[in-house]
Amino acid sequence: MTAVHGDGTGLAGTTGTTGNTEAETDMSATDTHEPHRTDRTDRTDRSDPSEHGRRPDRTDPSDRGQRPDRTAPSDRTAPSDRTDPSDRARRPDRALLPTASGAESAAALRAILRGHRLLVVAAVLVLVAGTGIGLLTAPLLGHIVDLVVDREGPGALTVPLVLLVVVALARGVAAAFGSALVARLGETVLAAVRERFIERALRLPLERVEAAGSGDLVSRVTSDVSVIAKSVRQALPEFTRSALTIVLTLVGLAVLDGRFLLAALLALPVQVLSVRWYLRRAAPVYAEHRVATGALQHQLLDSIGGVRTVRAFRLNDRHATLLEDRSGAARDVALRGLHIVTGFFSRLNLAEFIGLAAMLGTGFLLVRNGSVSIGTATAAALYFHSLFNPVNAALFLIDDAQSAGASLARLIGVANLAAEPAPEGGVAPVDGAVEVTGLGHAYADGRPVLTDVDLEVRSGERVALVGASGAGKTTLAKVIAGVHRPAGGTISLGGVDVRELGPDGVRRAVTLISQEVHVFAGPLAEDLRLARPEATDEELREALDRVGALEWARALPEGLATVVGEGGHRLTVAQAQHLALARLVLADPPVAILDEATADAGSAGARVLEEAAARALEGRTGLLVAHRLPQAAAADRVVVLDGGRVVETGTHDALVAAGGRYAALWTAWSDSRRTAGAPEDGGEDGSGPAPGAR
């Protein structure tokens, strides 16, 4: 499916529905099969209307002859679902994206670090040198104590004091340089993980993302990346310095006198037990917190992204309660983590008391029997006291490490997903013919959406898919476009089975455009080149001219160089759809699928966009998911679905004359137009051509 606008399958669009007439509302009666429309991967854009263009006509559905329950594409659920449209998005059996094991995360880090061995060695050597220099401070202070005890006079203190200054300066320089190298190494690793994650996430099948919920993916790319970035920039350099200080300080205690080392190690059992106590409790809590945060993020996307539906069904209180529940769950898990941290540090304080008491007692005994000098005992006590901050810092940073480790595992889990299989042979469709045989699909076991669907579309033919909401129109379109994998049956494009084409081959052969158009931030020309990177400016203008968009594109402040999308010039809904159709022309696939691609433009722009869509479809096969019957009337052939099956097929005139399901829908639409006093030929209301028009 060639990319034309973004939603997680590259640049392909997602689907939705909205109508213009009462009869069209009847066409979109209850949807008992298709998943909830707010659970879309492009819902991250919904909080910023500039990404799709302004939609002033959607704030008041009555302006368009709609019932209030048609204010957003996310309302297509069964009546029982409408009391809680997000419950299905929050099912406990939701298949979240995978999380890597500790071994898998470690293996991924080792693989990344192997490419940066020189940087790793340089960082370690500089930090070891700086830490070793810093350890000279305690012996120098001990020597000063001995000089004072021996009453050597002020002159004897000059050299030790100068050396203390030199040690402090050298240690500071080495620590700063070493920390910079560690931070650079950490940022390099983070960038590699993030790029690998993004590369794989953008190639995830849409059905996999929808099964997990967009909130899971969004929380990984936002919250988890932020947690790791914070640890890399703050925790990693500090932890590295602390670990080296601990090791080298213990070595220094052994050099002074092995008995000082033994005294210091009396604190070790308490510290080890404290760490084990903490890790057993903290690891699952942090993992649970990441999941709870993802659930909260998902609920925010659903409630805010589907705010029109929430208001239309008067579900404000219900969604506020859901948000409160998700937020409360995340808060409760965070408080459990805080309680664990508090208990952890109380145990560390006990270890410090035991160790320092043992060190002072040992020093007193050794000085009394003449084994060491007062200066040596002082140096040993200073050594142990200097361990307080590094030990506490290292153990405290375990808290950050646990959180970062949980986040890293979630990123690696996605990054390690197997790439989509690439078929051998490099076959390509010979034309735009589409053949579907015995097709079946279900979003959940035991609830088929499509059953034994047979459909044959000739190359260059325009076929409209018609039926009530839940009949399977959009699902059929998405299965043909490769968004979903069929549960049964076969699909061939241009005489080639889609299994031989593979996902990339299907994307090149089929383009899906829906009403949810994403405008990428950047120059308009670059937005268009997403469909064909090598396109020249002249080719861009030709594509815009073909869909009737060149005039407004030239009128932009800087023409094709005008920055659009977030932070730039805001395109109207009609302009955004023009942009998607121009991408379709540039991508030039043999098959194009339009799923309500003109609905969001409102009455004034619908007819203009339908004419633009007709020009964009010239020379290629077109499948139109027709939520508005005049669109079906203009097609070469109409296919009517009901309950996931094809029940009628033929031309508009033939089906109206047959008096079947399609004829009933057409009669209802015609009656609603006469009742509303609207011109049945479509006229100025933009509803489309006259019945039977071709």
N, C-alpha and C positions, 0 to 999 in steps of 0.2 A: 504494500500500500504506500504509494508515494506520499511524501510529507507535504501537507498544505497548511495545516495549522496545529499548534501544539497542545498535547494533552498527555504525553507520556509514551506515545508511539512515534516519537520523532516530532512530526508537525501535523499529525492527523487530527481531525476534529472529533469531538464526542457528540453524543446525540441527546436530544431533548424534544419536547413538544410544546407547542402553544397554538392556539387557534384564533380565528377571526370571526367566526359565526357560531350561533347556537348549535347548528347542525354539526359543525366541526367539533364542538365540545362533545356532542353525542358520539362522534367517531372515537374520541379519546375517553371513553367511559372507563370503567375500572381496569386497572392493570394488575392482574393476579399472578403474572408470571415473571415479568421482567424486573430486575433488581431496582432498588430505590434510586431515583435519579440524582439525589444529592450525594450519593457515594461515587463521585467521579474524580478522576485524577487531576482534572483541571480546576477543581474547586478552590485551589489555592489562589486562583486569580479572581475569585468572585468578590473578594472584599474591595477590589479596586476596579470600579466600572470603567476606568480609562483603558483597561486592558482589552475590553471588548467593544469599546465605544459607548457613548451615552445611551441610556434606554429610557428616555422620559415617558415613552408611551406605555411602559410596563408598570409604572407605579400605580396606575388606576385601570384595572382590567375592564371596568365598565365603559371606558372610552372606546374600547374595541369590540363592544358587543359581547363580552365574555362574562361568564360567571366568575365570582371571586376566586373559585378554586382553580383557575387556570392562569394564575399570575406568574408561575414559574414552571420550568420543565421538570422540576423535581416532584411534582405532585401526582405523578401517574402511579398511584398505588391503590390497592383495594381499600374499600371503606374501613375495614377493620384495621388496616395499617395506618390509616390517617390519624388515628388517635395517638400514634407514636411513630412518626415516620423515620425515626433514627434507631429504633430498637433493632431492626434487622442489621443495621450497620454496626451494632454493638453485641452481636451474638457471641456467647462465650466460646463457640466452636469456630470462630473466625480464624482462618489459616494465616497467621502472621508470617511475615518474611523471615527467613531463617536467621538464627544467631550462631556464630561460630563457637566452637569449643575452645578451651584454653590452649590446647595443643595446636589447633588450626590458627589461632591468633598469633601464637609464638612463631609458628612456621612462616606465616606471612611476614612478620617483622624481620625474621632472619633473612628471608629472601630479599627484602628491601635493603637491609643494612649491608648485605654482601656487595652491593654496588657502591657503597660509600665507606670502604674499609679505611682509606687514608684519613678521612674526616673523623672517624671513630677513634683511631689510634692517636691522632693529634689532640683531640679533646681529652682523652684519658691521661695522656702524658702531661699536658699542661696542668690539669687539675691535680694530679699526683704531686707534681713539683710544687704547686702553690700550697697544697695542704701540708707537705713535708716541711716547707719553709715556715709555715705558721706554727708547727709543733715546736720550733726552737724557742718560742716565747716562754713556755713554762720552765725549761732548764735555765734560761737566762735570768728569770725572776728568782729561781731557787739559788742561783749563784750569787745574786745580789743579796739575798737573805744571809747566805754564809759569810759574805764580806762584811755585812753589818754586824753579825754575831761575833766575828773575829776582830771587829773594830779596825778594819784596814784603812779607814779614812775616806774622805770624799773623793780624792783623786782616783782611788781604785774603782769607783763606780762609773767613771766616764766611758770607758770602753763598752761595758755591758749596756749602758743606756743608749749609746750610739748604735750598737748592734740591734737593740730593740726597735729603734726607729727604722733601720734598714730592713729588718724582718717584716715590720708592718707594711712598709711601702712595697716590698717585693711580693708579699703575700697578696696585697690588694691588686697589684697589676696582674699577677698570675690568675687570681680568682676571677677578675673581670674578663680576661682573655679566654680562660677556660669556660666560663659560663656562656660567653658569646658563641664559642664553638659548639657547646652542648645544645644551646638554643637553636643554632643553625641546623644541627643534625636533626633535632626534633621537628623543626618546621619542614625539613626536607622529607622526613618520614610521613608527617601529617599530609603534606601535599600529595605524596605518592598514593597514600591510602584514599584520600579524598577523590583524586582523579580516577583511581581504579573503581571506586564506588560509583561515581557519577557516570562513568563510561558504561558500567554494567546496568545501573539503574535506568538509564535512558533506553536500554535495549530490552528491558523486562517486558514480557507480553502484558498487554493491558488487562487481560483476565486475571493474571497473577497479582497485579496491583489492586484490582477491584476486590479480589478475594481477601487480601490482607487489609484493605482499607487505605485510603490515601493518607490518613493521619499517621499510620505506621511509617510510611516512606518519608513523609515530611518531617516527622520528629527525628528520624535518623539523620537527615541531611541538614537539619537545623540544630536541635538540642544536642544530639550526640557529637556532632562536629564541634560545637562550641565547648562542650565539656573536655574533649580531647585537646583542643587548641589551648584552653586555659591550663591544662596540666602540662602541655609541652612548653608553654612560655613561662610558667611560674614554678610548677612542681618539679619538673625534670631536672633543671639545673640545680635547684636546692637539694633535691634528693641525692643527686650524684655527689655534690660536695659533702653532704652529711655522711653518706656511706663511706667515702674515702677518709673523712676525718675520724670516724669511729674505728676503722681498721688500723690506721696509722697511729692513733692515740694508744690503742691497746698494745701495739708494737713498742711504742715509747715507754709505756709502763713496764713492759717486760725488760727493756734495756736498763731502766733505773734499778729495778729489783723485781724478780719474778714473783715475790710475795705480794707486792702491790697489785700485780695482775690478778693473782688468785683472789685477793680481797675484792677487786672490782667485779670479778665474775660472779660473786655471790648475788648480784642483782640480776644476773642473766636468767635464772629459772623463772623469776617472777615476770620478767619481760617476755620470755618465750611463751609462758602460759597466757599472758595477757593478749599477745598477738594471736595465738591460736583461738582463744575465746572470741576475739574480735572478728577474725576472718570467717569463722564458722557462721557467725550471725550476720555479718555485714554483706558478704557476697550475695546471698539470695535477696536481701533487702534492697540492695542497689539495682539488681536485675529487675526486681518487682517494680521499683520506682521508675525505671526506664519504660516499662510496659504501661504503668499507670499514666505516665506523662504522655505517651503515645495515644492512649485512649482519650485523655483530655484534649489533646491536639485535634484528634479526629472529631470529637464532639463540637469543638469550636468551629472547625471547618464546616460541619454539617449545619450548625445553627446559624452561623453568620453567613455562610455561602448560600444557604437556602432560606434567608430571612423573609423573602416574599411569600414562600410557601408557609412558613411558620406563622406569619401574620394572617395570611388568607384563611388558614384553618383554625386561627385563634389558639395556637399552641404555645404562646409566649410563656405561660406559667410552666407548662410541661417541659419545655426546653430549658428554662431557667433551673428547674429542678434537676434535669439531667446534667447540666453544667455544674450545679452545686454538688451533685453526687460524684461526678468525675473529679472535680477539684478537691472535694473532701477526701476521696480515696488517695489521691496523690499526696495531699497534706498528711494524712495519717501514716502513710509509708515513710514520708520524710521525717516525721516526729519519732517514729520507731528507730530510724537511723541515728537521729540526734541522741536518743536515749542510749544507744549502743556506744556512741562516741564518748559520751560523758562517763559511762562505766569503764571504758577503755583507759581514759586518762587518769581516773582515780587509782587504777591499778598501777599505772606507770609512776605516779607519785610515791606509791609504796615502794616500788623498786628503787627509786632514787634515794629514799631514806635509808633503806637497807644497805645500798652500796656505799653511800657517803659515810655512814656510821662505821662500816667495816674498814673503809680506807683510813679514817681518822684514828681508829683504834690500832690498826696495823702500823701506821706511822708513829704513834706514841710508843708502842712496844719496841719498834726497831731503833728509834732514836735513843730510848732509855738504855738499851743494851749495847749501843754504840755501833750497830750494824750500818746505819746510814746517818748522814748529817741532817740538821734541821732543814737546810736548803733542799736536799733531795726529797725529804718528806713533804716539804711545801710544794715542790714541783709535781710530785705524785698526786697530791690533793688537788692542785690546779688542773692537772691532766683530767682527773676524774670529773671535777666540776665542769670542765670544758666539754665533757661528753653530754651534759644535760640537754643543751640546745640541739646538737646534732641527733642524739638518740630520739628526743621528743619530735624533732622535725621529721626525721626519717619515718618514725612510727605514725606520726600525724599524717604524713603524706601518703601512707598506706591507704588512708581514707580517700584521698584524691585518686590514688592508683586504682582502688576498687571501682570507683565511679568511672574513671577513664577506661579501665579494662572492660567494664560492662558495655560502655559505649563503643569501644573499639571492636568488641565481639559482634555487635550489631552491624557495624559497617563492613567488617570482614565477611560476615555471613552473607551479605548481599554481593560483595565483590567476588566471592568464591562461587557464586552461582554459575552453573555451566552455560556457556554461550549457546545461542540457538544453532542447531545443526545446519550446516550448509550442504545442500545436496550436490552431488557430483554431476558433471556433464554440461553445466551451463546452458540448459535449455531455456527457451523464451517463447512466450505465446506468439502464434503466427498472426493473430488478429484480436479483435475485442469480443469475441464470442464468449458467453458464460453458460456453463451447463451444470446444473445441480441435480443430483440423483439420490433419492432416498435419504435426504438430509435430516438429521435429528440433532437436537441440542437441548441441554438443560442446565440451569444455573445451580440447581440443587437436586440431589438424587430423588427420584420419584415425582418430580415436578417438571415434566418436559415442556419446553417452550415451542419447539419445532418438532414435528413428527412426519416422517416420510414425505418431505417436501421435494417435489420435482419441478424444475424450472429450466427453461431453455431460452436464452436471449441471443438473438442474432447479432453479429458484429455491426455496430452503428445504430442499432435499434434503441429506442427510448421506452423504457418500461416503468410504469408507476406501480408501486406496491401500496395497496389500500387495505384498510381494516380497522376495527376498533383497537383502542390501546390495549396492549396485552395480546394482540393477535399474533405477534411475532415479526412485524415488519422491520423494526430496527434491529432485532436480533439477527434476522436473515441477512440484512445488509452488512452487519458487522462480522458475521461469520464468513461471508463472501470476501469481505475486505481483509480478512486475516486477523481481525482483532480477537475473535474467539475461535477456538478449535472445535470443530464439529464432533459431537458424540458418536455420530454414525453417518454413513453415506459418503458420497464423494463430490468434489467440486473441481471443475476443470476451467481453465482460462485460456482461451485461444487454442483449445485442443490439448493442453498440457495439464496434467493433474497437479493441484497445488502442492501436493507432497513432494513432487519432483522439482517444483519451483523453489520451495523453501520460503521462509518468512521474508527474506530480502527480495526474492523474486516476485512474491505477491505484492509487496509494497511498491515495487517498480511498475507493476501491471495495473494496480487499482489505487485510486485516490478517493478518500472519504472526506466529505465536507459536511459539517453540521452547522447549527446556529451558534454554537459556542466557539466563536472565532477568537484566537489569541493573537494580539498584536505584540510582537517582540520589541523590546526597547532597543532603539538604535535608528540609524538612517532608514528611510523608507526603501531605498534601493537595496540595502542589505537584507531587509525583511523579505523582499521579493526574491532575492538570490538564495534564500533558504531552499527554494524548490529547484533552482538550477544555479549552482555557485559560479559557473563560468559565463553566465549570461552577460551580454554587453548592455550598456545603457539604452541603446537603440532597441534591443530585444525586450527590455523591460517596458519601454514606452509602447511597443507594439502589443505586448500582452495587456497593458492597461487600456489601450485604445480598443482592443477587441471586446473587452467587457464594459466599455463605456466609462472608464474611470480616469482616462488621461486628462480630461479637462480639470477635474478637481485636484488631481495630483500636481499639475502644473501651477495651479493657483496657491499651493502651499507656500509658506514663507521662503523656503529654499528649494522648492521643487522636490526632486527625488532625494536630495541630500537632507531634507527635513527630518529631524529626529522625532520619531513617533513612539507610542507606547508609554510606559511609566516614566514620568519625569519629562516627557516631551509633548509634542503636539497631540492633542486628543482627537482621534478619529471618531466620526459618528458610527452608528451601527451599520448603516448602509455602506459607508466607506470601508469599514472593516470587512464586510462580506465581499465587497469588490476586491479587496486585497486578497482574500482567500481564493476567489475565482481567478484572479490574475496568476496566483501561484499554480492553480490547476493548469492554466494554459502553458505556463513555463515548464511544469513537470511533464506535460504531454503524455499521460498514461493512456493506454488503449481503452480502459474502463474507468468511469467516474461514477461515484455514488453520492447523491445529494440527499441528506436527511434533514429536512426542514431548514434548509440553508437560507431561506429568505424570510423566515417567520419573525425574527427579532426586529426587522426594519419597520414594522408597523404598516398601517394601511397605505401611507403616502409613498413608501419606498418599495413595497412588495412587488408591484408591477415592474418597476425599473430593474430590480434585481432578478426577477424571473426572465426578463429579456436578456440581461447580462448572462444569466446561467445558460440560457438557450444558445447564445453565441459561444460560450465556453465549452459546451458539449458538442459543438459541431465537429464532425470527423471522428467521434469516439462513441462507444457504447455508454448509455446513461441509464442508471437505476435511480428512480426518485421515490423516496419514502414520502408518500403524499399524505400529509395531515390536512391538507386543504384540497377539497375535491376539484376545483378548477385546474389545479396542477395535473391531476390525473386525466382530466378531459383533454388536455393538450398533448398527452403522450401517445406514442404509436400503439401501445397496448397497455391494458390494465390487468393487474394480477391481484385478486382479492384473497386475503388470508383471514381465517377465522379459527381460533383455538389452535394455532400453530400449524394449520394445514391450508393448502391452496384449495379454495372452494370454487373459484371462478376465474376465468381468464379470457380475454378478448378485447376488442376495441371498445371505446367508450359507448358509441352508438349501439353496438351489438349487445352490450351488457345492460344498458338502460332498457332496450327493447325486450330483453329476456325476462325482466321483472324479478330478478333474484336479489341477493344481498346487496350488490352494488346499486341496483336500481332503487332499493329502499333508502340507502344512504343519500343517493342523489336527490330523491324526492324530498327527503327531510331537509336537505340543504336548500333546495329551491324554495320550499315553503317558508323556511326561516328568512330567506332573502326578501320574499314578498311581504312577510309580516313586518320586517324591519323597514320596508319601503326603500330598500337599496336597489340600484339597477342590477338586473340579473346578468348583464353582459360584463360585469366587472368594472366598467367605467373608471371613475375617479377613485374608487375605494381601493383599487389595487388588488382586488381579490382574484384577478386572473382573466383569462379570455372567456368568451361566451361558451356555453355548454356545447360540446362537440367540436370546438375549434381545434384546428390542427396547426 
